[in-house]
Amino acid sequence: IATGIDSKTAPVGVKGVQLKAYPNPFQSQVNFRIASEKAGHATLVVYDATGKAVATVFDAMVEANSINQVAYRPKNPSANSMLFYKLTIGQERINGKLLYK
């Protein structure tokens, strides 16, 4: 069934928090759009395939019903590498995958 939503770029979310990473796969930069219904401290960390944190992309307070956008550009990318991200706002966590082409 076609939904018109690209599952690679559709927002993912849990309980009042949504995160969209686009484009995915990406070539030089990936953008993150963070939407939260609740206020709280948010961190967005990118990990390599071994689980090592390679960048803290976002580390700040977010306001209720706010949208924050941030971009990430890998410092030492390797072609066709898989990266992972974890967004934490309060007790809520969202995990996902990124493909660098």
C-alpha positions as CSV (number, residue, x, y, z in Angstrom):
1,I,0.0,0.0,0.0
2,A,1.5,3.3,-1.0
3,T,1.2,6.0,1.7
4,G,3.1,8.9,0.0
5,I,5.5,9.0,3.0
6,D,9.1,8.1,2.5
7,S,10.0,5.9,5.4
8,K,13.7,7.0,5.1
9,T,12.8,10.6,5.8
10,A,9.5,10.4,7.7
11,P,9.6,11.7,11.2
12,V,10.0,9.2,14.0
13,G,8.6,9.9,17.4
14,V,7.6,8.8,20.9
15,K,5.2,10.4,23.3
16,G,5.3,14.1,22.3
17,V,8.7,14.1,20.6
18,Q,9.5,13.8,16.9
19,L,12.7,13.7,15.0
20,K,13.3,13.9,11.3
21,A,16.7,13.3,9.8
22,Y,17.0,14.3,6.1
23,P,18.3,13.6,3.5
24,N,19.0,10.0,4.4
25,P,21.2,8.7,2.8
26,F,23.3,11.9,2.8
27,Q,26.4,13.1,1.1
28,S,27.9,16.0,2.9
29,Q,25.4,17.1,5.6
30,V,22.3,15.7,7.3
31,N,19.7,17.9,8.9
32,F,17.8,17.1,12.0
33,R,14.4,18.6,12.9
34,I,13.4,18.1,16.5
35,A,9.8,18.8,17.6
36,S,8.8,18.5,21.2
37,E,5.5,19.0,23.0
38,K,7.3,19.2,26.3
39,A,10.1,21.4,27.7
40,G,13.3,19.8,28.8
41,H,16.9,19.2,28.2
42,A,17.7,17.6,24.9
43,T,20.8,15.9,23.5
44,L,21.3,14.5,20.1
45,V,24.5,12.3,19.7
46,V,25.8,10.7,16.6
47,Y,27.7,7.3,16.9
48,D,29.8,5.4,14.4
49,A,29.2,1.7,13.6
50,T,31.3,0.6,16.6
51,G,29.1,2.5,19.0
52,K,31.6,5.3,19.7
53,A,30.1,8.8,20.0
54,V,31.5,10.9,17.2
55,A,29.6,14.1,17.7
56,T,27.1,15.8,20.0
57,V,25.0,17.6,17.5
58,F,22.5,19.2,20.0
59,D,22.8,19.8,23.7
60,A,20.4,22.4,25.0
61,M,17.1,23.1,26.6
62,V,14.0,22.9,24.4
63,E,10.8,24.7,25.0
64,A,7.4,23.1,25.0
65,N,5.8,23.0,21.5
66,S,9.0,24.1,19.9
67,I,10.8,23.0,16.8
68,N,14.6,23.0,16.6
69,Q,16.7,22.4,13.6
70,V,20.4,21.5,13.5
71,A,22.8,20.3,10.8
72,Y,25.6,17.7,11.1
73,R,28.5,17.4,8.8
74,P,30.9,14.5,9.5
75,K,34.6,15.5,10.0
76,N,36.2,12.3,8.7
77,P,33.5,10.5,6.6
78,S,34.1,7.3,4.9
79,A,32.0,6.4,1.9
80,N,29.0,4.1,2.4
81,S,29.4,4.2,6.2
82,M,26.5,3.7,8.6
83,L,26.1,6.1,11.5
84,F,23.5,6.0,14.3
85,Y,21.9,8.7,16.4
86,K,20.1,9.0,19.7
87,L,17.9,11.9,20.7
88,T,17.1,12.2,24.4
89,I,14.6,14.6,25.8
90,G,13.8,14.0,29.5
91,Q,12.9,10.3,29.7
92,E,12.1,9.9,26.0
93,R,14.6,8.5,23.5
94,I,14.6,8.1,19.8
95,N,17.2,6.1,18.0
96,G,17.9,5.9,14.2
97,K,20.3,5.1,11.4
98,L,22.0,7.4,8.9
99,L,23.8,6.3,5.7
100,Y,26.7,8.4,4.5
101,K,27.2,8.0,0.7
